[in-house]
Amino acid sequence: MSGIITKVSGPLVVAQGLADANVSDVVRVGKQRLIGEILNMTGDSASIQVYEETSGLGPGAEVYTTGMPLSVELGPGMLENIYDGIQRPLPEIRALTGETITRGIEIPALNREKKWLFVPAVTVGDHVIAGDVLGTVQETTAIEHKIMVPPGVTGSVTFIAEEAEYTVEQTIAKIEERGGSEKELNMIQRWPVRIARPYSAKYTPKRPMNSGQRIIDTLFPIAKGGTAAVPGPFGSGKTVVQHQLAKWSDVDIVVYIGCGERGNEMTDVLMEFPELTDPRNGEPLMKRTVLIANTSDMPVAAREASIYTGITIAEYFRDMGYDVAVLADSTSRWAEALREMSGRLEEMPGEEGYPAYLASRIAQFYERSGVIECLGQGERTGSVTAIGAVSPPGGDTSEPVSQATMRIVKVFWALDASLAYARHFPAINWLTSYSLYVDTLKPWYEEEFGPRYMENRTRTMKLLQKEAELQEIVRLVGQDALSPEDRLTLETSKMIREDFLQQNAFIDEDAYSSYGKQFELLNLILEYDLLCQSALKTGADINKLFAIESREKIGRAKMVPPEEYESVYRDILAEMRSEIKAISEGGEEA
């Protein structure tokens, strides 16, 4: 079915003669067959969002509807790939057209020629339901791809391919459904991006996601299946935090969405990830990564779709039983794309020109995260963790995107430009950030490390709060006016900030820190504080306590290799106890 263009306004095209089309249908526009999506219908007039540059397009050109909503292709070949916002494979486009993307180019998301070794997991006569695993494909050395029965299909297996290599389009199974009809299945599933994929049940997240970043894991943890926002002004390190999470998080799959960000940042990811090693399995990080690149110079309309493309791919891997992290950088650029399209549609603007439905769209994205019981027979759980960067203009988090995000997410890592300028990374402000998962994760921490872990976290937060109060006094009357106990609080807090919270991404031993190493390192600093407090009560000289050799060793303790930290920390602790004891006994004699 076709219609005729009557108006072109940037990426918005209005066409008439599409009375039988539906909202969300994908259309092809003009001679170049530009890809677009119907946003709304008025009679036989359709407003179309075009995902490509519309220059040269004018009234009178034809529009063809495909009768299908904007969907993604799901199957082997997505990992290690880089897509644009509407799941076109950029490496294959480059091989065909060179450095620039030719408008209207049609390349399938999954390679149709590559063959995959399919290993069947069912036999003829088996009864299968949606979500059951028909067989497996070793997609990368790190990830086994499960070929599942698509949602809505139930019946008996009448044919299953034997173990051999097949393309994604070849039939690997036939299923006889209840009415007697036979459905042929290949390795591809197609799913509309704006509709969440189904699951059996949803659970409360109860396991933390280890990011290797000490301020996140110890003070403001996020659960697997949780939601988090990383807001901060320009230059405060949002992308740095996102990259560290993508590199070191203990999830099976990472979907990184570069949504309206600078092209050089996506280039950094592409250059770094093949060289970096996953600390869990020793494989290159690209083996478990899907990249979606919609940089700031790409069409703005596709930016709006990129978020949905990414979360749908994540849900597909979640349905296999994997833990997936979706990193959206940045949701503010996505909201700006929404605002631009809303303005062209002449919708009633809300606060700061954003559409009235901004908050509900942000909620729809984050609500697709969670820990779920997968469809299918047998127990299989998966999770999607959604982490979005927010770029409020001037760092003002009172603007609509930040406020709508904060109402939905449960973890808020507030970035501070002053910390970034002081070269303190991650530049997360410990006084304004929060995590609402602390209580739900408490049983896990206590089971792994005993009650000491949560006690240490509470003491650390109190020390940092106390330091902020004491800094106000120091500015007024100077540090010499403080009591020895308060000077000790300032010194311990400084150790927490510089020796624990601050990390160096360029040093391998410090870029990633396991839970065990984090726990022992913080324990060392807090033990120093307790021993010094006891020594002060005996009249010990505070300057001597600050000058002990083991104090310097604590400062270098975070650089200790992961296989050596237990013995090294034990030696530092023993040395520190004897040094402080000697000073304490000297104070008593005096």
Secondary structure, 3 states (H helix, E strand, C coil): CEEEEEEEECCEEEEECCCCCCCCEEEEECCCCEEEEEEEEECCEEEEEECCCCCCCCCCCEEEEEEEECEEEECCCCCCCEECCCCCEHHHHHHHHCCCCCCCCCCCCCCCCCCEEEEECCCCCCEECCCCEEEEEECCCCCEEEEECCCCCCEEEEEECCCEEECCCCCCEEEECCCCCEEEECCCEEEECCCCCCCCEEECCCCECCCCCHHHHHHCCCECCCEEEEECCCCCCHHHHHHHHHHHCCCCEEEEEEECCCHHHHHHHHHHCCCCECCCCCCEHHHHEEEEEECCCCCHHHHHHHHHHHHHHHHHHHHCCCEEEEEEECHHHHHHHHHHHHHHCCCCECHHHCECCHHHHHHHHHCCCEEEECCCCCCCEEEEEEEEEECCHHHCCCCHHHHHHHCCCCEECCECHHHHHCCCCCCECCCCCEECCHHHHHHHHHHHHCCHHHHHHHHHHHHHHHHHHHHHHHHHHCHHHCCHHHHHHHHHHHHHHHHHHCCCCCCHHHHCCCHHHHHHHHHHHHHHHHHHHHHHHCCCCHHHHHCCHHHHHHHHHHHCCCCCHHHHHHHHHHHHHHHHHHHHHHHHHC
